[in-house]
Amino acid sequence: MHNVAKHEENHRFIRQEPPATSESDATWLTIRDLAAQAGVTLRALRFYQSKGLLSPAREGQARVYRASDRERLALILQGKRLGFTLIEIREMLAAHARGDKTLPISRQKCVEQINLLERQRREVEVALTELRQIYTGMYKAILAAGAVSDPA
């Protein structure tokens, strides 16, 4: 019971709002809250922090994230989703910090990423076709042995 009370006390402490440095930074989130909101793991947030992509404030031992951190995370995840490297994502974050509101990539880089993603999609489609053939062969072998009844 003592541990539960201590956890609740720590949880309340973490959720206290430190003084905001700007209007947009008035709402703070714990690492757990940000991870849940963004659909990522705590480990991913710590990894991004270790790579210098996120710089949460500290409230004691706890990391607290501002609105600007949430924006940076959204850009990181967009860059990751689009297949960019961490170095490229870091450059995008720097451009965003300078005031660029769109994803700061050249048309050439955009075309390169499209080509890369299309090639990866074709490779995945080939792998899926291969696995389906293997599965079908296994299933036919099981049917031939009489071990499984045909659901059709």
Secondary structure, DSSP 8 states (H G I E B T S, - for coil): -HHHHHHHHHHHHHHS----SSGGG---EEHHHHHHHHT--HHHHHHHHHTTS---EEETTEEEE-HHHHHHHHHHHHHHHTT--HHHHHHHHHHHHTT--S----HHHHHHHHHHHHHHHHHHHHHHHHHHHHHHHHHHHHHHHTSS----
